[in-house]
Amino acid sequence: MQKKKTIALTYGDPKGIGLEILNKLIAEGSLTEFFSNNDFVIFGSTDLIDIPTNQKAFIQVHNIPNLPEESGAHSFLCLDNAINFCLNLCLSPNNSLAGLVTGPISKERWSQAGHKWTGQTELLGFKSKYSPEMLFVAKDWKVLLLTRHIALKDVVQTLSKHRFESAVLTLKKFLKEKYSLNNPKIALAGLNPHAGDNGEIGTEEIDYLKAWCEELEIEGPFSPDDIWIRSSKDYLRNNKQEFDAYLAPYHDQVLPLIKTITNFEAVNVSIGLPFLRTSPDHGTAFHLVGTGKADCKPFLEAIKLCSELS
C-alpha cells in the first residue's frame, strides 16, 4: 500500500483571495479527491480556517499563535513556519512530504512589514540554502524564467553565464526526475526583439547567448515573438509542445502571455529545492475579496500538480 504524503499549505495574504479560495475549496469538498494519497497541513490561524467534521482526519490547521493583524507580517510568518516544517520533514529518515503549496502574498506588504525578500521563491532559497528556479507549468507547456523580480535595466548584467548554466542544469535535473526526460529538448527565447536580428537590434545573442546554448545543448536563441506564438498556439490547440521546456530571459517577456492564454491556470513551480513547491499563477487580487468572483481552479491546479509530482 502506498504511503500517504503530506501537502503543506499556506493561504498567503489573509486579506487577499487566497484565504477565501482555500476555505471555499474545503467547504465544497474539492480536496477530498486527494485524501487517498495526501493529508493536508495548513499553516495559519485556526480562527480563519473552517474544517468540516468529516474532513478533520485529513486536514489539520497548524495554528501559529499571536499572528499579527498586519497582513504582510501575518503571511510572512505563516510561510516561514511552513518552510521550517517542510525542511524538517523532507530531511527526516521517513520523509512523507509531498510538497508545499503557497497562496499569493503582497510583496509591497512584506516590504512594509520589514521583510527584504522580493518574493516567496527568494525566501525559500534563503532558508533552504538552495538556489530555486521559477518554472511555470500548464499541461506540457513548461517555461522557466532566467531572471525574476528585478528591474528590466538589470537583466543583462544579472543573466551571467553562471546564472544561465545553473538554471539549465537545474531544469534538466527536474525534467529527468519528474518527467523521465533524459535528453529534454529545451529552447531559449532571445533577449532582444527578433533575437537581435543578427546584431542589428542588440548583440547579446551573437556575442554569447548562442554559444551558451551550444555548450549546454539548448536550441536557440529564437525570436521571442516567434517562439511564444508557436508554443501558445500549441497550448490552445492541445497539440504536443515542440519543446519539452522553454527559457525566458526575463519576467514580463512571457508571463503576461502565459497568464492570459491559460486563464491563470498555469502553476508556478519552484524547482531546485529539497522539496517541491507549487503556487497558483495569480496575485492577491484584493479587489475581488468578498465579491464571489475569485476563481478557485488555479489554486486547485497547484495542489493537483504537487500531488502528481510527489
Secondary structure in CASP SS format (residue, H / E / C, confidence):
PFRMAT SS
TARGET T0000
AUTHOR 0000-0000-0000
METHOD secondary structure of the structure
MODEL  1
M C 1.00
Q C 1.00
K C 1.00
K C 1.00
K E 1.00
T E 1.00
I E 1.00
A E 1.00
L E 1.00
T E 1.00
Y C 1.00
G C 1.00
D C 1.00
P C 1.00
K C 1.00
G C 1.00
I H 1.00
G H 1.00
L H 1.00
E H 1.00
I H 1.00
L H 1.00
N H 1.00
K H 1.00
L H 1.00
I H 1.00
A H 1.00
E C 1.00
G C 1.00
S C 1.00
L C 1.00
T H 1.00
E H 1.00
F H 1.00
F C 1.00
S C 1.00
N C 1.00
N E 1.00
D E 1.00
F E 1.00
V E 1.00
I E 1.00
F E 1.00
G E 1.00
S C 1.00
T C 1.00
D C 1.00
L C 1.00
I C 1.00
D C 1.00
I C 1.00
P C 1.00
T H 1.00
N H 1.00
Q H 1.00
K C 1.00
A C 1.00
F C 1.00
I E 1.00
Q E 1.00
V E 1.00
H E 1.00
N E 1.00
I C 1.00
P C 1.00
N C 1.00
L C 1.00
P C 1.00
E C 1.00
E C 1.00
S H 1.00
G H 1.00
A H 1.00
H H 1.00
S H 1.00
F H 1.00
L H 1.00
C H 1.00
L H 1.00
D H 1.00
N H 1.00
A H 1.00
I H 1.00
N H 1.00
F H 1.00
C H 1.00
L H 1.00
N H 1.00
L H 1.00
C H 1.00
L C 1.00
S C 1.00
P C 1.00
N C 1.00
N C 1.00
S C 1.00
L E 1.00
A E 1.00
G E 1.00
L E 1.00
V E 1.00
T C 1.00
G C 1.00
P C 1.00
I C 1.00
S C 1.00
K H 1.00
E H 1.00
R H 1.00
W H 1.00
S H 1.00
Q H 1.00
A C 1.00
G C 1.00
H C 1.00
K C 1.00
W C 1.00
T C 1.00
G C 1.00
Q H 1.00
T H 1.00
E H 1.00
L H 1.00
L H 1.00
G H 1.00
F H 1.00
K H 1.00
S H 1.00
K C 1.00
Y C 1.00
S C 1.00
P C 1.00
E E 1.00
M E 1.00
L E 1.00
F E 1.00
V E 1.00
A E 1.00
K C 1.00
D C 1.00
W E 1.00
K E 1.00
V E 1.00
L E 1.00
L E 1.00
L C 1.00
T C 1.00
R C 1.00
H C 1.00
I C 1.00
A C 1.00
L H 1.00
K H 1.00
D H 1.00
V H 1.00
V H 1.00
Q H 1.00
T H 1.00
L C 1.00
S C 1.00
K H 1.00
H H 1.00
R H 1.00
F H 1.00
E H 1.00
S H 1.00
A H 1.00
V H 1.00
L H 1.00
T H 1.00
L H 1.00
K H 1.00
K H 1.00
F H 1.00
L H 1.00
K H 1.00
E H 1.00
K H 1.00
Y H 1.00
S C 1.00
L C 1.00
N C 1.00
N C 1.00
P C 1.00
K C 1.00
I E 1.00
A E 1.00
L E 1.00
A E 1.00
G C 1.00
L C 1.00
N C 1.00
P H 1.00
H H 1.00
A H 1.00
G H 1.00
D C 1.00
N C 1.00
G C 1.00
E C 1.00
I C 1.00
G C 1.00
T C 1.00
E H 1.00
E H 1.00
I H 1.00
D H 1.00
Y H 1.00
L H 1.00
K H 1.00
A H 1.00
W H 1.00
C H 1.00
E H 1.00
E H 1.00
L C 1.00
E C 1.00
I C 1.00
E E 1.00
G E 1.00
P E 1.00
F E 1.00
S C 1.00
P H 1.00
D H 1.00
D H 1.00
I H 1.00
W H 1.00
I H 1.00
R H 1.00
S H 1.00
S H 1.00
K H 1.00
D H 1.00
Y H 1.00
L H 1.00
R C 1.00
N C 1.00
N C 1.00
K C 1.00
Q C 1.00
E C 1.00
F C 1.00
D C 1.00
A E 1.00
Y E 1.00
L E 1.00
A E 1.00
P C 1.00
Y C 1.00
H H 1.00
D H 1.00
Q H 1.00
V H 1.00
L H 1.00
P H 1.00
L H 1.00
I H 1.00
K H 1.00
T H 1.00
I H 1.00
T C 1.00
N C 1.00
F C 1.00
E C 1.00
A C 1.00
V E 1.00
N E 1.00
V E 1.00
S E 1.00
I E 1.00
G C 1.00
L C 1.00
P C 1.00
F C 1.00
L C 1.00
R E 1.00
T E 1.00
S E 1.00
P E 1.00
D C 1.00
H C 1.00
G C 1.00
T C 1.00
A C 1.00
F H 1.00
H H 1.00
L H 1.00
V C 1.00
G C 1.00
T C 1.00
G C 1.00
K C 1.00
A C 1.00
D C 1.00
C C 1.00
K H 1.00
P H 1.00
F H 1.00
L H 1.00
E H 1.00
A H 1.00
I H 1.00
K H 1.00
L H 1.00
C H 1.00
S H 1.00
E H 1.00
L H 1.00
S C 1.00
END
